[in-house]
Structure formats: C-alpha cells, structure tokens
Amino acid sequence: MNKFLMALTAVAAMTGTASAADLGARPYTKAPVAMAPAVNWTGCYVGAGGGAAMTKNDHNDISNSLALTGFAPGTSLGPNLSTGADGWLATVQGGCDYQFAGTNWVIGGFADYDYMDVRGDISTGGTFGPSLVGSQKQDWQWSAGARVGYLITPALLTYVSGGYTQAHWKSTTLSSFFAPGVGVATLPGTTKGGWFIGTGDEYALTTFLPGLFWKTEYRYSEFDRSNVSINTLPAGLPTGVTETQKFREHSVRSELVYRFNWGGAPLVAKY
C-alpha cells in the first residue's frame, strides 16, 4: 500500500512540472522609441551667420577733362591695375522653399543682407603723374535670388543659386606715394549692382535641435563696370581724372537656419 501511494505521489509531481514547463516564459515587450520629426522642406525660414569675402578690383585711370589734365577725354593716364581686398561678413537671410511631391527636387527664393569689413589697398596714376594710394573698404551688400536643390538624403540638400546683388564701397582718401597718410585726393564712395551664382548644401539638425538647419554656401559675384571721378582734398574739386572700376568677389558663408514648418508632414520622395 505504501509503495502504491509513493508511486501516485511521484506521478503527480512529474505532471505538475510538465504543466509549468508548458506555460513558457512571459514575452518581453520593448518600450516604443520616440521618432524624430520628419524633415519638411516646403515652407519659409530665417537665418543668420557669417563668413569671409575676397574681392579684386580691375581699374584704370582716364582723362575726363582736356583743360585739367592736358589730355583728351578718354585718354588712359596709367596702366591697367588689379588690386585686392579681403575681410569678414555677417549675414541675415530669409526665404521660402517648395519640394515637389514625390521627388527629391526643391526650389526656392531668398534675400539676404551682409554687413561687411572687406579692405584692401588701391593705387592710381603712375604714368603721367605721381601715384596715389589709399585703402578701399566694402561695407555692405544685399542679394536676392533663387535656388534649385536636390535631396541627397531626406536631411541633406545640395543646391545651386543665382540672382541680383548690390554692394557699397566707402569713400577712399588718397595720399601721395611719397607722403603716405597725407590726403591729397578722394575717391568717392560708390554703389554697384551686378549678379551672383553660388552652390552649397543645407543639413537638417532636427534630431538634435528641432527646427534648426545648417547651411554653407560659396558665392561668386561680379559687378558692373563704373566710372568714379577723383576729386581734390580738402576742396573736393574735380581733378579731371576718372577711375574705371570692375569688381569681382568670392565669398563663403555659413549660417544657422530656422524653419517654421519643421514638424509638418514631409512630401514622400524616393532616395
């Protein structure tokens, strides 16, 4: 009898163990991961940043008065010269973009203003009179144009840009090469218009800083040739000499951009 009870107990214990094994382990459920907001390139933005610029001034002095110079108007009074300047800029920008539905293409329009400190030496004359030297400064520039871009990834846009630009150069005091620092003439300040082309990229920083983008651009600007009359100091009377000027500029700028629509639904594109 005792043997029979012991056998029943053993069978019951084995059955309980098997049933517990059949239940299996409780499944593990991973907590949902918060997704970063998708990038939306359609919308408007503002930006600010800085950079550097370098200009070249191809210029030549010509007579504009037979009575004052002894040469007929249009006569060259010196060799063709090229002088350079370089410095820094601070920029602000605003614009709007549009991404075509189902594609990686983005188009947009923008305008920006640069506060600049771009300086360089300039010299005049030299063939029929003493050379005059001075320091020329570009202090501001604005541009308005358009860009066409292609999305390499949903967060990285590469683009080309182009449009109209206008810049200002301050008045320059000129002194004799033989007596530096003693002003004898002035090259009046001037505003010149022209065109620009550029290329750059823009990257969405929304994973780290929602709404922010980082843009870097190289830009080439060329300004219309213009004539600037050289005047005496301190009276400001004409000298009979005009300087023709042709400016070309290279600049690089980098800026942070804030887009107002960063949390919106993106347009679906293939990558």
C-alpha positions as CSV (number, residue, x, y, z in Angstrom):
1,M,0.0,0.0,0.0
2,N,2.8,2.4,0.9
3,K,4.5,1.6,-2.3
4,F,1.3,2.4,-4.3
5,L,0.9,5.8,-2.5
6,M,4.5,6.7,-3.2
7,A,4.1,5.9,-6.9
8,L,0.9,8.1,-7.1
9,T,2.8,11.0,-5.5
10,A,5.7,10.7,-7.9
11,V,3.4,10.7,-10.9
12,A,1.6,13.8,-9.6
13,A,4.8,15.7,-9.1
14,M,6.0,14.9,-12.6
15,T,2.7,16.1,-14.1
16,G,2.8,19.4,-12.3
17,T,6.4,20.1,-13.5
18,A,5.4,19.3,-17.1
19,S,2.4,21.7,-16.9
20,A,4.5,24.5,-15.6
21,A,7.1,24.0,-18.4
22,D,4.2,24.1,-21.0
23,L,3.2,27.6,-19.8
24,G,6.6,29.1,-21.2
25,A,8.3,32.4,-20.3
26,R,6.4,35.7,-20.3
27,P,7.1,37.5,-23.6
28,Y,9.3,40.7,-23.4
29,T,7.9,43.8,-24.9
30,K,10.3,46.7,-25.8
31,A,9.2,50.2,-24.9
32,P,8.3,52.2,-28.1
33,V,11.1,54.6,-29.3
34,A,10.1,58.2,-29.8
35,M,10.7,59.1,-33.5
36,A,12.4,62.3,-34.5
37,P,10.1,64.7,-36.5
38,A,10.4,64.2,-40.3
39,V,12.0,66.9,-42.4
40,N,9.7,69.1,-44.4
41,W,11.5,71.3,-47.0
42,T,8.3,73.1,-48.1
43,G,7.9,76.4,-46.2
44,C,9.6,79.6,-45.1
45,Y,12.7,80.3,-43.0
46,V,15.1,82.9,-41.5
47,G,18.8,82.5,-40.9
48,A,21.9,84.3,-39.6
49,G,25.6,83.6,-39.7
50,G,28.9,84.8,-41.0
51,G,31.8,84.2,-43.4
52,A,34.6,85.7,-45.4
53,A,35.0,87.6,-48.7
54,M,37.7,88.4,-51.1
55,T,37.5,90.9,-54.0
56,K,39.6,92.0,-56.9
57,N,39.3,95.5,-58.5
58,D,40.5,95.8,-62.1
59,H,40.8,99.5,-62.7
60,N,42.4,102.2,-64.9
61,D,42.6,106.0,-64.8
62,I,41.5,108.1,-67.8
63,S,41.2,111.8,-68.5
64,N,37.7,113.4,-68.4
65,S,38.9,117.0,-69.0
66,L,41.4,118.3,-71.5
67,A,41.6,121.6,-69.6
68,L,42.6,119.9,-66.3
69,T,44.8,117.1,-67.5
70,G,46.1,118.3,-70.9
71,F,44.8,115.1,-72.4
72,A,41.7,114.5,-74.5
73,P,38.8,112.8,-72.6
74,G,39.1,109.1,-72.6
75,T,42.9,109.1,-72.8
76,S,44.4,106.5,-70.5
77,L,46.6,108.1,-67.8
78,G,48.1,105.0,-66.3
79,P,48.4,101.2,-66.7
80,N,45.6,98.7,-66.1
81,L,45.9,97.7,-62.4
82,S,44.4,94.9,-60.3
83,T,44.2,95.4,-56.5
84,G,42.6,93.1,-54.0
85,A,40.8,93.2,-50.7
86,D,39.7,90.6,-48.1
87,G,37.8,90.5,-44.8
88,W,34.8,89.2,-43.0
89,L,31.0,89.4,-43.2
90,A,27.9,88.9,-41.0
91,T,24.7,87.9,-42.8
92,V,21.0,87.6,-42.2
93,Q,18.6,85.9,-44.6
94,G,15.0,85.0,-45.2
95,G,13.3,82.8,-47.9
96,C,10.8,80.1,-48.8
97,D,11.2,76.7,-50.4
98,Y,9.0,74.2,-52.1
99,Q,9.6,70.4,-52.5
100,F,7.9,68.8,-55.5
101,A,5.6,66.0,-54.5
102,G,7.1,62.5,-54.8
103,T,10.6,63.9,-55.9
104,N,13.9,65.0,-54.4
105,W,13.8,68.4,-56.1
106,V,13.4,71.6,-54.1
107,I,13.1,75.2,-55.5
108,G,13.0,78.4,-53.5
109,G,13.6,82.2,-53.4
110,F,15.5,84.2,-50.8
111,A,17.1,87.6,-50.0
112,D,20.0,88.4,-47.7
113,Y,21.9,91.3,-46.3
114,D,25.6,91.3,-45.5
115,Y,27.4,93.7,-43.1
116,M,31.0,93.6,-44.3
117,D,34.5,94.7,-43.4
118,V,36.5,93.9,-46.6
119,R,39.5,96.2,-47.0
120,G,42.4,96.4,-49.4
121,D,45.0,98.9,-50.9
122,I,44.3,100.7,-54.1
123,S,46.6,102.8,-56.2
124,T,46.0,105.3,-59.1
125,G,48.0,107.1,-61.8
126,G,51.7,106.5,-62.3
127,T,52.3,107.2,-66.0
128,F,51.7,110.9,-66.4
129,G,51.7,111.9,-62.8
130,P,52.5,110.8,-59.2
131,S,50.9,107.6,-57.9
132,L,48.2,108.0,-55.3
133,V,47.5,105.2,-52.8
134,G,44.7,104.5,-50.3
135,S,42.7,101.8,-48.5
136,Q,39.3,100.9,-50.0
137,K,36.6,99.3,-47.9
138,Q,33.4,97.4,-48.9
139,D,30.9,97.8,-46.0
140,W,27.6,96.2,-47.1
141,Q,26.0,94.1,-49.8
142,W,22.5,92.7,-50.4
143,S,21.3,89.9,-52.7
144,A,18.0,88.5,-53.9
145,G,17.7,85.3,-56.0
146,A,16.5,81.8,-56.4
147,R,17.9,78.3,-55.8
148,V,17.3,74.8,-57.2
149,G,18.3,71.9,-54.9
150,Y,18.4,68.1,-54.8
151,L,18.0,66.0,-51.7
152,I,20.8,63.5,-51.4
153,T,19.1,62.2,-48.2
154,P,15.9,63.3,-46.6
155,A,18.0,65.6,-44.3
156,L,20.7,66.8,-46.8
157,L,20.0,69.3,-49.6
158,T,22.6,70.3,-52.2
159,Y,21.8,73.3,-54.4
160,V,22.8,76.0,-56.9
161,S,21.8,79.6,-56.6
162,G,21.8,82.8,-58.6
163,G,20.4,86.3,-58.8
164,Y,20.9,90.1,-58.4
165,T,23.3,91.7,-56.0
166,Q,24.3,95.3,-55.0
167,A,27.3,96.4,-52.9
168,H,28.7,99.6,-51.5
169,W,32.3,100.8,-51.2
170,K,33.1,103.7,-48.9
171,S,34.9,106.9,-49.9
172,T,38.7,106.4,-50.0
173,T,41.2,109.1,-49.1
174,L,44.2,109.1,-51.4
175,S,47.7,110.2,-50.5
176,S,50.9,110.6,-52.5
177,F,53.1,107.6,-52.7
178,F,55.9,109.8,-51.5
179,A,53.9,111.1,-48.5
180,P,51.7,108.3,-47.1
181,G,48.9,109.4,-44.8
182,V,48.7,113.0,-46.1
183,G,45.4,113.1,-48.0
184,V,45.5,115.0,-51.3
185,A,42.5,113.5,-53.1
186,T,39.5,111.4,-52.6
187,L,37.8,108.5,-54.4
188,P,34.1,109.0,-53.6
189,G,32.0,106.1,-52.3
190,T,30.0,104.2,-54.8
191,T,27.2,101.6,-55.0
192,K,27.5,99.0,-57.7
193,G,25.0,96.4,-59.0
194,G,25.7,93.0,-60.5
195,W,24.9,89.3,-60.4
196,F,25.9,86.3,-58.5
197,I,26.0,82.5,-58.7
198,G,26.6,80.1,-55.9
199,T,26.5,76.5,-54.7
200,G,26.0,75.0,-51.3
201,D,24.4,72.5,-49.0
202,E,21.9,72.5,-46.1
203,Y,21.6,69.9,-43.4
204,A,18.7,69.3,-41.0
205,L,19.7,69.4,-37.4
206,T,16.2,68.4,-36.2
207,T,17.4,65.2,-34.5
208,F,19.3,67.4,-32.0
209,L,17.8,70.8,-32.3
210,P,14.2,70.8,-33.6
211,G,13.6,73.4,-36.3
212,L,17.3,74.2,-37.0
213,F,19.2,73.7,-40.2
214,W,22.9,74.4,-41.0
215,K,23.7,75.9,-44.4
216,T,27.1,76.6,-46.1
217,E,27.4,78.3,-49.4
218,Y,30.2,79.5,-51.8
219,R,29.2,82.6,-53.9
220,Y,30.8,84.4,-56.9
221,S,29.6,88.0,-57.5
222,E,30.5,90.2,-60.5
223,F,29.6,93.9,-60.5
224,D,29.0,96.3,-63.4
225,R,32.0,98.4,-64.5
226,S,31.6,102.0,-63.4
227,N,33.5,105.3,-63.6
228,V,34.3,107.2,-60.4
229,S,35.7,110.8,-60.5
230,I,38.8,111.5,-58.4
231,N,38.4,114.8,-56.5
232,T,40.9,117.1,-54.6
233,L,41.1,117.4,-50.9
234,P,40.0,119.4,-49.0
235,A,38.0,121.4,-51.5
236,G,36.5,118.4,-53.3
237,L,37.1,119.9,-56.7
238,P,37.4,117.6,-59.8
239,T,40.9,116.7,-60.8
240,G,39.9,115.8,-64.4
241,V,40.7,112.1,-63.8
242,T,38.2,109.3,-63.7
243,E,38.9,105.8,-62.5
244,T,37.1,102.9,-64.2
245,Q,36.4,100.0,-61.8
246,K,35.4,96.4,-62.3
247,F,34.9,94.4,-59.1
248,R,34.8,90.6,-58.8
249,E,34.1,88.9,-55.4
250,H,34.4,85.4,-53.9
251,S,32.7,84.7,-50.6
252,V,32.0,81.8,-48.3
253,R,29.2,81.9,-45.7
254,S,27.8,79.5,-43.1
255,E,24.6,80.1,-41.1
256,L,22.0,78.6,-38.9
257,V,18.5,78.5,-40.4
258,Y,15.2,78.2,-38.5
259,R,12.3,76.7,-40.5
260,F,8.8,77.5,-39.3
261,N,7.3,74.2,-40.6
262,W,9.9,71.7,-39.3
263,G,7.3,69.4,-37.7
264,G,5.0,69.2,-40.7
265,A,4.4,66.1,-42.7
266,P,7.1,65.6,-45.4
267,L,6.4,65.0,-49.0
268,V,7.2,61.4,-49.9
269,A,10.2,61.0,-52.2
270,K,12.5,58.2,-53.4
271,Y,16.1,58.0,-52.2
